């Protein structure tokens, strides 16, 4: 393999890994919102959730789509806002 092919393969692997992280965070975001709603707890502003989902799905990004770092950041911020809207998780362990 020549250098160009090697670089393209590495770039494709990195892009696939970042996409997997972004999809994993999207799944966590949806599960967290669903769990909070089932428990009757506030989930924060709806626009945060739907904005994060739309940002991941829409082709217009701050960075080109093969680089999912901005998408991951938006999903992390939305997940954080959902977690702060609900109660703090109880600590487990011996006390």
Biopython code that builds the backbone (N, CA, C, O; Angstrom):
import numpy as np
from Bio.PDB.StructureBuilder import StructureBuilder

atoms = [
    (1, "UNK", "N", (0.844, -1.191, 0.000)),
    (1, "UNK", "CA", (0.000, 0.000, 0.000)),
    (1, "UNK", "C", (0.882, 1.245, 0.000)),
    (1, "UNK", "O", (1.943, 1.284, 0.624)),
    (2, "UNK", "N", (0.421, 2.230, -0.700)),
    (2, "UNK", "CA", (1.175, 3.477, -0.702)),
    (2, "UNK", "C", (0.719, 4.368, 0.448)),
    (2, "UNK", "O", (-0.221, 4.029, 1.168)),
    (3, "UNK", "N", (1.369, 5.479, 0.614)),
    (3, "UNK", "CA", (1.106, 6.383, 1.735)),
    (3, "UNK", "C", (-0.314, 6.953, 1.699)),
    (3, "UNK", "O", (-0.958, 7.071, 2.741)),
    (4, "UNK", "N", (-0.797, 7.301, 0.531)),
    (4, "UNK", "CA", (-2.134, 7.879, 0.415)),
    (4, "UNK", "C", (-3.207, 6.885, 0.845)),
    (4, "UNK", "O", (-4.143, 7.243, 1.560)),
    (5, "UNK", "N", (-3.068, 5.648, 0.412)),
    (5, "UNK", "CA", (-4.040, 4.627, 0.794)),
    (5, "UNK", "C", (-4.016, 4.398, 2.297)),
    (5, "UNK", "O", (-5.068, 4.262, 2.921)),
    (6, "UNK", "N", (-2.832, 4.354, 2.879)),
    (6, "UNK", "CA", (-2.702, 4.164, 4.319)),
    (6, "UNK", "C", (-3.369, 5.302, 5.078)),
    (6, "UNK", "O", (-4.082, 5.063, 6.052)),
    (7, "UNK", "N", (-3.143, 6.534, 4.641)),
    (7, "UNK", "CA", (-3.761, 7.693, 5.296)),
    (7, "UNK", "C", (-5.282, 7.663, 5.167)),
    (7, "UNK", "O", (-5.993, 8.003, 6.113)),
    (8, "UNK", "N", (-5.779, 7.260, 4.007)),
    (8, "UNK", "CA", (-7.224, 7.171, 3.821)),
    (8, "UNK", "C", (-7.839, 6.097, 4.710)),
    (8, "UNK", "O", (-8.923, 6.293, 5.258)),
    (9, "UNK", "N", (-7.164, 4.974, 4.857)),
    (9, "UNK", "CA", (-7.666, 3.911, 5.725)),
    (9, "UNK", "C", (-7.669, 4.382, 7.172)),
    (9, "UNK", "O", (-8.642, 4.146, 7.888)),
    (10, "UNK", "N", (-6.612, 5.038, 7.617)),
    (10, "UNK", "CA", (-6.544, 5.560, 8.990)),
    (10, "UNK", "C", (-7.638, 6.590, 9.221)),
    (10, "UNK", "O", (-8.296, 6.572, 10.262)),
    (11, "UNK", "N", (-7.840, 7.488, 8.264)),
    (11, "UNK", "CA", (-8.890, 8.507, 8.396)),
    (11, "UNK", "C", (-10.268, 7.866, 8.459)),
    (11, "UNK", "O", (-11.121, 8.317, 9.224)),
    (12, "UNK", "N", (-10.498, 6.833, 7.677)),
    (12, "UNK", "CA", (-11.793, 6.152, 7.692)),
    (12, "UNK", "C", (-12.026, 5.448, 9.026)),
    (12, "UNK", "O", (-13.145, 5.455, 9.540)),
    (13, "UNK", "N", (-10.996, 4.847, 9.585)),
    (13, "UNK", "CA", (-11.123, 4.173, 10.878)),
    (13, "UNK", "C", (-11.409, 5.183, 11.979)),
    (13, "UNK", "O", (-12.258, 4.940, 12.836)),
    (14, "UNK", "N", (-10.712, 6.310, 11.965)),
    (14, "UNK", "CA", (-10.942, 7.356, 12.972)),
    (14, "UNK", "C", (-12.353, 7.920, 12.833)),
    (14, "UNK", "O", (-13.038, 8.117, 13.837)),
    (15, "UNK", "N", (-12.796, 8.181, 11.608)),
    (15, "UNK", "CA", (-14.149, 8.705, 11.390)),
    (15, "UNK", "C", (-15.198, 7.696, 11.857)),
    (15, "UNK", "O", (-16.205, 8.087, 12.447)),
    (16, "UNK", "N", (-14.979, 6.412, 11.604)),
    (16, "UNK", "CA", (-15.926, 5.393, 12.048)),
    (16, "UNK", "C", (-15.971, 5.307, 13.571)),
    (16, "UNK", "O", (-17.042, 5.132, 14.151)),
    (17, "UNK", "N", (-14.813, 5.428, 14.219)),
    (17, "UNK", "CA", (-14.770, 5.393, 15.687)),
    (17, "UNK", "C", (-15.494, 6.599, 16.278)),
    (17, "UNK", "O", (-16.240, 6.459, 17.247)),
    (18, "UNK", "N", (-15.281, 7.779, 15.704)),
    (18, "UNK", "CA", (-15.958, 8.972, 16.196)),
    (18, "UNK", "C", (-17.465, 8.898, 15.968)),
    (18, "UNK", "O", (-18.245, 9.342, 16.811)),
    (19, "UNK", "N", (-17.870, 8.343, 14.841)),
    (19, "UNK", "CA", (-19.297, 8.161, 14.590)),
    (19, "UNK", "C", (-19.907, 7.195, 15.607)),
    (19, "UNK", "O", (-21.020, 7.416, 16.084)),
    (20, "UNK", "N", (-19.184, 6.133, 15.936)),
    (20, "UNK", "CA", (-19.675, 5.179, 16.932)),
    (20, "UNK", "C", (-19.840, 5.848, 18.293)),
    (20, "UNK", "O", (-20.810, 5.578, 19.001)),
    (21, "UNK", "N", (-18.908, 6.713, 18.664)),
    (21, "UNK", "CA", (-19.016, 7.448, 19.931)),
    (21, "UNK", "C", (-20.225, 8.374, 19.895)),
    (21, "UNK", "O", (-20.978, 8.446, 20.866)),
    (22, "UNK", "N", (-20.419, 9.082, 18.788)),
    (22, "UNK", "CA", (-21.551, 10.001, 18.666)),
    (22, "UNK", "C", (-22.880, 9.249, 18.754)),
    (22, "UNK", "O", (-23.799, 9.704, 19.435)),
    (23, "UNK", "N", (-22.991, 8.120, 18.084)),
    (23, "UNK", "CA", (-24.227, 7.338, 18.134)),
    (23, "UNK", "C", (-24.439, 6.785, 19.544)),
    (23, "UNK", "O", (-25.566, 6.765, 20.038)),
    (24, "UNK", "N", (-23.371, 6.340, 20.188)),
    (24, "UNK", "CA", (-23.484, 5.865, 21.569)),
    (24, "UNK", "C", (-23.979, 6.945, 22.508)),
    (24, "UNK", "O", (-24.807, 6.682, 23.380)),
    (25, "UNK", "N", (-23.476, 8.164, 22.336)),
    (25, "UNK", "CA", (-23.936, 9.283, 23.162)),
    (25, "UNK", "C", (-25.387, 9.635, 22.855)),
    (25, "UNK", "O", (-26.139, 9.998, 23.760)),
    (26, "UNK", "N", (-25.785, 9.534, 21.600)),
    (26, "UNK", "CA", (-27.184, 9.791, 21.247)),
    (26, "UNK", "C", (-28.098, 8.780, 21.933)),
    (26, "UNK", "O", (-29.160, 9.146, 22.436)),
    (27, "UNK", "N", (-27.698, 7.528, 21.955)),
    (27, "UNK", "CA", (-28.492, 6.493, 22.620)),
    (27, "UNK", "C", (-28.586, 6.787, 24.117)),
    (27, "UNK", "O", (-29.662, 6.658, 24.700)),
    (28, "UNK", "N", (-27.479, 7.179, 24.745)),
    (28, "UNK", "CA", (-27.501, 7.524, 26.170)),
    (28, "UNK", "C", (-28.399, 8.716, 26.439)),
    (28, "UNK", "O", (-29.107, 8.744, 27.445)),
    (29, "UNK", "N", (-28.380, 9.704, 25.547)),
    (29, "UNK", "CA", (-29.215, 10.890, 25.696)),
    (29, "UNK", "C", (-30.694, 10.517, 25.642)),
    (29, "UNK", "O", (-31.482, 10.971, 26.473)),
    (30, "UNK", "N", (-31.068, 9.698, 24.674)),
    (30, "UNK", "CA", (-32.464, 9.284, 24.540)),
    (30, "UNK", "C", (-32.892, 8.459, 25.751)),
    (30, "UNK", "O", (-33.991, 8.647, 26.272)),
    (31, "UNK", "N", (-32.038, 7.555, 26.197)),
    (31, "UNK", "CA", (-32.374, 6.729, 27.373)),
    (31, "UNK", "C", (-32.512, 7.577, 28.626)),
    (31, "UNK", "O", (-33.424, 7.357, 29.424)),
    (32, "UNK", "N", (-31.618, 8.544, 28.811)),
    (32, "UNK", "CA", (-31.689, 9.404, 30.000)),
    (32, "UNK", "C", (-32.979, 10.210, 29.993)),
    (32, "UNK", "O", (-33.638, 10.338, 31.025)),
    (33, "UNK", "N", (-33.342, 10.750, 28.847)),
    (33, "UNK", "CA", (-34.585, 11.529, 28.762)),
    (33, "UNK", "C", (-35.796, 10.648, 29.019)),
    (33, "UNK", "O", (-36.722, 11.043, 29.728)),
    (34, "UNK", "N", (-35.787, 9.464, 28.445)),
    (34, "UNK", "CA", (-36.910, 8.539, 28.636)),
    (34, "UNK", "C", (-37.044, 8.133, 30.103)),
    (34, "UNK", "O", (-38.155, 8.077, 30.632)),
    (35, "UNK", "N", (-35.924, 7.852, 30.760)),
    (35, "UNK", "CA", (-35.945, 7.463, 32.167)),
    (35, "UNK", "C", (-36.461, 8.592, 33.044)),
    (35, "UNK", "O", (-37.271, 8.357, 33.941)),
    (36, "UNK", "N", (-36.005, 9.808, 32.797)),
    (36, "UNK", "CA", (-36.469, 10.956, 33.579)),
    (36, "UNK", "C", (-37.959, 11.200, 33.369)),
    (36, "UNK", "O", (-38.674, 11.510, 34.322)),
    (37, "UNK", "N", (-38.430, 11.066, 32.144)),
    (37, "UNK", "CA", (-39.857, 11.292, 31.873)),
    (37, "UNK", "C", (-40.724, 10.228, 32.527)),
    (37, "UNK", "O", (-41.793, 10.536, 33.055)),
    (38, "UNK", "N", (-40.269, 8.968, 32.496)),
    (38, "UNK", "CA", (-41.033, 7.897, 33.147)),
    (38, "UNK", "C", (-41.134, 8.119, 34.648)),
    (38, "UNK", "O", (-42.149, 7.797, 35.264)),
    (39, "UNK", "N", (-40.085, 8.667, 35.229)),
    (39, "UNK", "CA", (-40.085, 8.912, 36.672)),
    (39, "UNK", "C", (-40.848, 10.180, 37.027)),
    (39, "UNK", "O", (-41.016, 10.485, 38.208)),
    (40, "UNK", "N", (-41.310, 10.921, 36.032)),
    (40, "UNK", "CA", (-42.060, 12.144, 36.288)),
    (40, "UNK", "C", (-41.182, 13.311, 36.684)),
    (40, "UNK", "O", (-41.662, 14.283, 37.268)),
    (41, "UNK", "N", (-39.896, 13.224, 36.373)),
    (41, "UNK", "CA", (-38.968, 14.293, 36.730)),
    (41, "UNK", "C", (-38.789, 15.249, 35.560)),
    (41, "UNK", "O", (-39.005, 14.869, 34.409)),
    (42, "UNK", "N", (-38.400, 16.476, 35.843)),
    (42, "UNK", "CA", (-38.182, 17.431, 34.753)),
    (42, "UNK", "C", (-36.982, 17.020, 33.907)),
    (42, "UNK", "O", (-35.996, 16.492, 34.421)),
    (43, "UNK", "N", (-37.080, 17.266, 32.622)),
    (43, "UNK", "CA", (-35.988, 16.908, 31.719)),
    (43, "UNK", "C", (-35.297, 18.145, 31.150)),
    (43, "UNK", "O", (-34.524, 18.047, 30.197)),
    (44, "UNK", "N", (-35.574, 19.289, 31.726)),
    (44, "UNK", "CA", (-34.963, 20.509, 31.217)),
    (44, "UNK", "C", (-35.690, 20.988, 29.971)),
    (44, "UNK", "O", (-36.715, 20.426, 29.587)),
    (45, "UNK", "N", (-35.163, 22.014, 29.351)),
    (45, "UNK", "CA", (-35.819, 22.539, 28.150)),
    (45, "UNK", "C", (-35.836, 21.510, 27.019)),
    (45, "UNK", "O", (-34.833, 20.842, 26.768)),
    (46, "UNK", "N", (-36.959, 21.386, 26.348)),
    (46, "UNK", "CA", (-37.077, 20.441, 25.232)),
    (46, "UNK", "C", (-36.134, 20.786, 24.096)),
    (46, "UNK", "O", (-35.631, 19.896, 23.410)),
    (47, "UNK", "N", (-35.891, 22.070, 23.893)),
    (47, "UNK", "CA", (-35.064, 22.480, 22.768)),
    (47, "UNK", "C", (-33.638, 21.971, 22.898)),
    (47, "UNK", "O", (-32.961, 21.787, 21.887)),
    (48, "UNK", "N", (-33.165, 21.741, 24.120)),
    (48, "UNK", "CA", (-31.811, 21.215, 24.302)),
    (48, "UNK", "C", (-31.733, 19.796, 23.728)),
    (48, "UNK", "O", (-30.805, 19.464, 22.991)),
    (49, "UNK", "N", (-32.715, 18.971, 24.075)),
    (49, "UNK", "CA", (-32.735, 17.596, 23.576)),
    (49, "UNK", "C", (-32.889, 17.569, 22.057)),
    (49, "UNK", "O", (-32.071, 16.977, 21.353)),
    (50, "UNK", "N", (-33.932, 18.206, 21.564)),
    (50, "UNK", "CA", (-34.196, 18.160, 20.126)),
    (50, "UNK", "C", (-33.131, 18.897, 19.326)),
    (50, "UNK", "O", (-32.831, 18.514, 18.195)),
    (51, "UNK", "N", (-32.565, 19.937, 19.893)),
    (51, "UNK", "CA", (-31.472, 20.638, 19.213)),
    (51, "UNK", "C", (-30.243, 19.761, 19.050)),
    (51, "UNK", "O", (-29.595, 19.784, 18.003)),
    (52, "UNK", "N", (-29.920, 18.987, 20.081)),
    (52, "UNK", "CA", (-28.769, 18.087, 20.002)),
    (52, "UNK", "C", (-29.008, 16.987, 18.973)),
    (52, "UNK", "O", (-28.108, 16.642, 18.208)),
    (53, "UNK", "N", (-30.225, 16.436, 18.955)),
    (53, "UNK", "CA", (-30.544, 15.396, 17.975)),
    (53, "UNK", "C", (-30.488, 15.969, 16.563)),
    (53, "UNK", "O", (-29.916, 15.349, 15.667)),
    (54, "UNK", "N", (-31.067, 17.133, 16.360)),
    (54, "UNK", "CA", (-31.055, 17.754, 15.031)),
    (54, "UNK", "C", (-29.638, 18.092, 14.592)),
    (54, "UNK", "O", (-29.294, 17.911, 13.424)),
    (55, "UNK", "N", (-28.814, 18.577, 15.508)),
    (55, "UNK", "CA", (-27.441, 18.928, 15.154)),
    (55, "UNK", "C", (-26.670, 17.700, 14.688)),
    (55, "UNK", "O", (-25.856, 17.789, 13.768)),
    (56, "UNK", "N", (-26.920, 16.558, 15.317)),
    (56, "UNK", "CA", (-26.235, 15.331, 14.902)),
    (56, "UNK", "C", (-26.706, 14.881, 13.526)),
    (56, "UNK", "O", (-25.902, 14.410, 12.721)),
    (57, "UNK", "N", (-28.004, 15.020, 13.247)),
    (57, "UNK", "CA", (-28.565, 14.495, 12.008)),
    (57, "UNK", "C", (-28.435, 15.433, 10.809)),
    (57, "UNK", "O", (-28.339, 14.975, 9.670)),
    (58, "UNK", "N", (-28.431, 16.740, 11.059)),
    (58, "UNK", "CA", (-28.362, 17.685, 9.943)),
    (58, "UNK", "C", (-26.964, 17.719, 9.341)),
    (58, "UNK", "O", (-25.977, 17.579, 10.063)),
    (59, "UNK", "N", (-26.871, 17.900, 8.043)),
    (59, "UNK", "CA", (-25.559, 17.894, 7.400)),
    (59, "UNK", "C", (-24.740, 19.163, 7.637)),
    (59, "UNK", "O", (-23.538, 19.170, 7.372)),
    (60, "UNK", "N", (-25.357, 20.225, 8.123)),
    (60, "UNK", "CA", (-24.643, 21.478, 8.362)),
    (60, "UNK", "C", (-24.033, 21.444, 9.756)),
    (60, "UNK", "O", (-24.760, 21.341, 10.744)),
    (61, "UNK", "N", (-22.729, 21.529, 9.849)),
    (61, "UNK", "CA", (-22.006, 21.473, 11.114)),
    (61, "UNK", "C", (-20.976, 22.592, 11.175)),
    (61, "UNK", "O", (-20.677, 23.241, 10.173)),
    (62, "UNK", "N", (-20.443, 22.802, 12.371)),
    (62, "UNK", "CA", (-19.331, 23.730, 12.516)),
    (62, "UNK", "C", (-18.066, 23.153, 11.879)),
    (62, "UNK", "O", (-17.269, 23.885, 11.291)),
    (63, "UNK", "N", (-17.893, 21.864, 11.998)),
    (63, "UNK", "CA", (-16.772, 21.148, 11.388)),
    (63, "UNK", "C", (-17.336, 20.202, 10.338)),
    (63, "UNK", "O", (-18.485, 19.773, 10.448)),
    (64, "UNK", "N", (-16.546, 19.870, 9.322)),
    (64, "UNK", "CA", (-17.053, 18.928, 8.312)),
    (64, "UNK", "C", (-17.473, 17.608, 8.945)),
    (64, "UNK", "O", (-16.899, 17.194, 9.952)),
    (65, "UNK", "N", (-18.472, 16.940, 8.362)),
    (65, "UNK", "CA", (-19.060, 15.745, 8.965)),
    (65, "UNK", "C", (-18.110, 14.583, 9.238)),
    (65, "UNK", "O", (-18.352, 13.854, 10.199)),
    (66, "UNK", "N", (-17.046, 14.356, 8.464)),
    (66, "UNK", "CA", (-16.164, 13.257, 8.850)),
    (66, "UNK", "C", (-15.512, 13.458, 10.227)),
    (66, "UNK", "O", (-14.983, 12.510, 10.808)),
    (67, "UNK", "N", (-15.552, 14.683, 10.740)),
    (67, "UNK", "CA", (-15.011, 14.963, 12.066)),
    (67, "UNK", "C", (-16.195, 15.185, 13.001)),
    (67, "UNK", "O", (-16.821, 16.245, 12.964)),
    (68, "UNK", "N", (-16.509, 14.199, 13.836)),
    (68, "UNK", "CA", (-17.701, 14.232, 14.678)),
    (68, "UNK", "C", (-17.445, 14.849, 16.051)),
    (68, "UNK", "O", (-18.264, 14.689, 16.956)),
    (69, "UNK", "N", (-16.330, 15.547, 16.222)),
    (69, "UNK", "CA", (-16.013, 16.098, 17.534)),
    (69, "UNK", "C", (-17.025, 17.141, 17.975)),
    (69, "UNK", "O", (-17.392, 17.181, 19.150)),
    (70, "UNK", "N", (-17.482, 17.981, 17.067)),
    (70, "UNK", "CA", (-18.475, 18.983, 17.435)),
    (70, "UNK", "C", (-19.815, 18.325, 17.771)),
    (70, "UNK", "O", (-20.510, 18.769, 18.685)),
    (71, "UNK", "N", (-20.178, 17.278, 17.046)),
    (71, "UNK", "CA", (-21.414, 16.556, 17.345)),
    (71, "UNK", "C", (-21.336, 15.903, 18.730)),
    (71, "UNK", "O", (-22.297, 15.935, 19.498)),
    (72, "UNK", "N", (-20.192, 15.320, 19.028)),
    (72, "UNK", "CA", (-19.995, 14.686, 20.325)),
    (72, "UNK", "C", (-20.097, 15.727, 21.432)),
    (72, "UNK", "O", (-20.701, 15.465, 22.472)),
    (73, "UNK", "N", (-19.518, 16.898, 21.223)),
    (73, "UNK", "CA", (-19.599, 17.965, 22.217)),
    (73, "UNK", "C", (-21.024, 18.416, 22.468)),
    (73, "UNK", "O", (-21.412, 18.623, 23.618)),
    (74, "UNK", "N", (-21.806, 18.573, 21.420)),
    (74, "UNK", "CA", (-23.201, 18.989, 21.566)),
    (74, "UNK", "C", (-23.999, 17.919, 22.311)),
    (74, "UNK", "O", (-24.806, 18.241, 23.183)),
    (75, "UNK", "N", (-23.778, 16.652, 21.972)),
    (75, "UNK", "CA", (-24.482, 15.571, 22.667)),
    (75, "UNK", "C", (-24.087, 15.499, 24.136)),
    (75, "UNK", "O", (-24.940, 15.270, 24.994)),
    (76, "UNK", "N", (-22.810, 15.691, 24.436)),
    (76, "UNK", "CA", (-22.370, 15.685, 25.835)),
    (76, "UNK", "C", (-23.008, 16.825, 26.627)),
    (76, "UNK", "O", (-23.427, 16.632, 27.768)),
    (77, "UNK", "N", (-23.083, 18.005, 26.026)),
    (77, "UNK", "CA", (-23.723, 19.129, 26.713)),
    (77, "UNK", "C", (-25.204, 18.859, 26.961)),
    (77, "UNK", "O", (-25.719, 19.181, 28.032)),
    (78, "UNK", "N", (-25.891, 18.275, 25.990)),
    (78, "UNK", "CA", (-27.312, 17.960, 26.176)),
    (78, "UNK", "C", (-27.487, 16.895, 27.251)),
    (78, "UNK", "O", (-28.394, 16.993, 28.077)),
    (79, "UNK", "N", (-26.626, 15.877, 27.248)),
    (79, "UNK", "CA", (-26.709, 14.834, 28.265)),
    (79, "UNK", "C", (-26.451, 15.410, 29.645)),
    (79, "UNK", "O", (-27.102, 15.029, 30.619)),
    (80, "UNK", "N", (-25.508, 16.320, 29.723)),
    (80, "UNK", "CA", (-25.204, 16.968, 31.011)),
    (80, "UNK", "C", (-26.391, 17.791, 31.494)),
    (80, "UNK", "O", (-26.705, 17.791, 32.684)),
    (81, "UNK", "N", (-27.053, 18.494, 30.574)),
    (81, "UNK", "CA", (-28.201, 19.316, 30.988)),
    (81, "UNK", "C", (-29.350, 18.442, 31.460)),
    (81, "UNK", "O", (-30.078, 18.827, 32.375)),
    (82, "UNK", "N", (-29.529, 17.262, 30.851)),
    (82, "UNK", "CA", (-30.572, 16.348, 31.318)),
    (82, "UNK", "C", (-30.234, 15.804, 32.690)),
    (82, "UNK", "O", (-31.109, 15.688, 33.548)),
    (83, "UNK", "N", (-28.993, 15.474, 32.901)),
    (83, "UNK", "CA", (-28.593, 14.922, 34.192)),
    (83, "UNK", "C", (-28.715, 15.952, 35.312)),
    (83, "UNK", "O", (-29.037, 15.595, 36.445)),
    (84, "UNK", "N", (-28.464, 17.219, 35.010)),
    (84, "UNK", "CA", (-28.610, 18.244, 36.040)),
    (84, "UNK", "C", (-30.077, 18.574, 36.284)),
    (84, "UNK", "O", (-30.423, 19.111, 37.336)),
    (85, "UNK", "N", (-30.944, 18.260, 35.323)),
    (85, "UNK", "CA", (-32.377, 18.512, 35.528)),
    (85, "UNK", "C", (-32.985, 17.508, 36.489)),
    (85, "UNK", "O", (-33.947, 17.818, 37.192)),
    (86, "UNK", "N", (-32.425, 16.304, 36.521)),
    (86, "UNK", "CA", (-32.939, 15.253, 37.396)),
    (86, "UNK", "C", (-32.190, 15.232, 38.719)),
    (86, "UNK", "O", (-31.271, 16.024, 38.928)),
    (87, "UNK", "N", (-32.581, 14.326, 39.618)),
    (87, "UNK", "CA", (-31.922, 14.224, 40.898)),
    (87, "UNK", "C", (-30.535, 13.616, 40.754)),
    (87, "UNK", "O", (-30.261, 12.924, 39.773)),
    (88, "UNK", "N", (-29.672, 13.862, 41.705)),
    (88, "UNK", "CA", (-28.366, 13.268, 41.698)),
    (88, "UNK", "C", (-28.491, 11.778, 41.997)),
    (88, "UNK", "O", (-29.290, 11.387, 42.848)),
    (89, "UNK", "N", (-27.707, 10.932, 41.305)),
    (89, "UNK", "CA", (-27.808, 9.502, 41.581)),
    (89, "UNK", "C", (-27.288, 9.185, 42.978)),
    (89, "UNK", "O", (-26.345, 9.812, 43.460)),
    (90, "UNK", "N", (-27.918, 8.203, 43.618)),
    (90, "UNK", "CA", (-27.504, 7.827, 44.951)),
    (90, "UNK", "C", (-26.185, 7.080, 44.886)),
    (90, "UNK", "O", (-25.945, 6.286, 43.977)),
    (91, "UNK", "N", (-25.344, 7.347, 45.857)),
    (91, "UNK", "CA", (-24.073, 6.649, 45.912)),
    (91, "UNK", "C", (-24.287, 5.282, 46.509)),
    (91, "UNK", "O", (-25.058, 5.119, 47.455)),
    (92, "UNK", "N", (-23.611, 4.306, 45.961)),
    (92, "UNK", "CA", (-23.670, 2.965, 46.525)),
    (92, "UNK", "C", (-22.359, 2.674, 47.207)),
    (92, "UNK", "O", (-21.310, 3.179, 46.806)),
    (93, "UNK", "N", (-22.420, 1.875, 48.217)),
    (93, "UNK", "CA", (-21.198, 1.548, 48.932)),
    (93, "UNK", "C", (-21.459, 1.468, 50.404)),
    (93, "UNK", "O", (-22.579, 1.678, 50.870)),
    (94, "UNK", "N", (-20.419, 1.163, 51.128)),
    (94, "UNK", "CA", (-20.602, 0.998, 52.575)),
    (94, "UNK", "C", (-20.434, 2.275, 53.347)),
    (94, "UNK", "O", (-19.388, 2.920, 53.273)),
    (95, "UNK", "N", (-21.446, 2.646, 54.082)),
    (95, "UNK", "CA", (-21.366, 3.783, 55.011)),
    (95, "UNK", "C", (-22.091, 3.449, 56.277)),
    (95, "UNK", "O", (-22.145, 4.270, 57.192)),
]
sb = StructureBuilder()
sb.init_structure("model")
sb.init_model(0)
sb.init_chain("A")
sb.init_seg("    ")
for serial, (resi, resn, name, xyz) in enumerate(atoms, 1):
    if name == "N":
        sb.init_residue(resn, " ", resi, " ")
    sb.init_atom(name, np.array(xyz, "f"), 0.0, 1.0, " ", f" {name:<3s}", serial, name[0])
structure = sb.get_structure()
